[in-house]
């Protein structure tokens, strides 16, 4: 399809997507995506397969559904992306390339990168050749993004970066990163930031992995020592990084509602409270227990409300009927819902949620770990408290919270 052609109708797109998916991708049935209990070798093999699957989608004209054709995408609509998600149900998909590569990183590049930068990197992302990470959080900053201390000092046509970033999921197997750094110390903190892109294997970058309570070692901390970045790899204007960052946060809050993200219909993410609570109750032998059935009903209600709200926000933002700040509504509810669902799972698991054999498998064995990690969704990608402030001040127009 070219820019002058009519947009492919949904029925023909569905048939084309279905044919390509069934001919080239493995059918995996109902899936539970988990990053726990994998050796490094297994994880690297999974990354390699995700790259292959992304290339298979690209070769079939199914990558970058809503990305302009000029950068290797299909130039289609969110409705086409929804059709792809439906046809991918039960099939493998490039899970690790969705967040943060497709959202927020791809979204930021499309919004702010130069024409040359987009033509160099966006097609490579869509072919699975580049996996991107975001270098935002810092050890001293918490959720105060504007308080970044990573410094970038100009040296001719280059910038020299020094500092540290943290909580970067998958940095140890990724290729490129978007980095927020301070370039001006003499202005209010929001006004002295600049965004850069750089390969993660560049000289001067050390990647250290962090082990979480549940044994997951995907989070990383990075140390930058005199890392040189050419000015041609700057994203947006010098000292105008906050403009980029605010849109960056929008893409991060949209996440799985983003038109750039592929998420097969029915996909469940372990650790996000996505397991079937009814199956968990059955495994615990409590499916006829009235109290347990009440909990299952509550979890089902939360799923229904969350799905409906996510859809409303996605359509509202895409159509312009809702402010892009409304993405914070979905972020806020998502954190609260997932925390409650993991708590429900722990309550259903009973004693097994507190203690289980090393070799135990299934939902019961993971309920305790999920409960310990239940606050992750309320912290990662900006806290629920931040989302609540955005909703009150920028969506509802309430007075700003008093600040020192």
Helices and strands as residue ranges (DSSP letters): H 10-24, E 32-33, H 40-59, G 69-71, H 78-87, G 95-97, I 98-106, H 107-112, H 115-126, E 132-135, G 145-147, E 151-155, E 158-166, G 171-173, E 176-182, G 189-191, E 193-199, E 205-209, E 220-230, G 231-233, E 234-235, H 241-254, G 255-257, E 268-269, H 277-283, H 290-319, G 324-326, H 327-349, G 350-353, H 363-372, H 376-379, H 384-390, I 391-395
